[in-house]
Amino acid sequence: MDYVSALVPPTVMAIAFTFLIRTLIRSQGGVNKAKEDAVVDAALSGAQPPAQRSGGTAKRA
């Protein structure tokens, strides 16, 4: 019976991982995709520093 107790935890983890991946794939896209994309775009634009404005010409390295 030791082999049963050795195989149960990996089997349970494999089943749980399968359901996790299935849930992640099914939640992609759908009705709220545009709303989620807008939220991500707003967060990314807020995280980027604004461009520095110089008097005309920019220095190039």
Wavefront OBJ file of the C-alpha trace (Angstrom):
o trace
v 0.000 0.000 0.000
v 3.021 2.279 0.144
v 2.877 2.730 -3.618
v -0.692 4.097 -3.371
v 0.300 6.683 -0.779
v 3.317 7.588 -2.940
v 1.211 8.105 -6.073
v -1.731 10.028 -4.594
v -0.044 13.444 -4.004
v 1.473 13.733 -7.518
v -1.815 12.617 -9.062
v -3.798 15.187 -7.085
v -1.310 17.919 -8.013
v -1.457 16.961 -11.705
v -5.257 17.127 -11.685
v -5.228 20.476 -9.870
v -2.650 21.863 -12.304
v -4.757 20.701 -15.252
v -7.816 22.499 -13.892
v -5.743 25.626 -13.206
v -4.442 25.753 -16.769
v -7.936 25.072 -18.114
v -9.328 27.962 -16.047
v -6.583 30.322 -17.221
v -7.175 29.463 -20.864
v -10.950 29.776 -20.613
v -10.731 33.172 -18.896
v -8.716 34.696 -21.761
v -10.663 36.893 -24.141
v -14.410 36.941 -23.997
v -16.771 39.776 -23.291
v -14.535 41.735 -20.914
v -11.361 41.568 -23.029
v -11.609 45.186 -24.204
v -12.178 46.420 -20.657
v -9.229 44.403 -19.333
v -6.990 45.653 -22.154
v -7.975 49.253 -21.388
v -7.084 48.800 -17.718
v -3.690 47.324 -18.591
v -2.975 50.089 -21.122
v -3.870 52.746 -18.542
v -1.627 51.113 -15.940
v 1.278 50.862 -18.377
v 0.940 54.447 -19.542
v 0.879 55.619 -15.922
v 4.008 53.604 -15.132
v 6.071 55.073 -17.970
v 7.809 58.381 -17.256
v 6.665 61.286 -19.418
v 8.959 62.355 -22.233
v 11.292 65.180 -21.325
v 10.584 68.327 -23.254
v 13.621 70.289 -24.292
v 13.847 73.680 -25.960
v 14.095 72.213 -29.439
v 16.904 69.832 -30.147
v 17.481 66.712 -28.160
v 20.930 65.432 -27.226
v 21.992 62.247 -28.896
v 24.648 59.999 -27.492
l 1 2 3 4 5 6 7 8 9 10 11 12 13 14 15 16 17 18 19 20 21 22 23 24 25 26 27 28 29 30 31 32 33 34 35 36 37 38 39 40 41 42 43 44 45 46 47 48 49 50 51 52 53 54 55 56 57 58 59 60 61
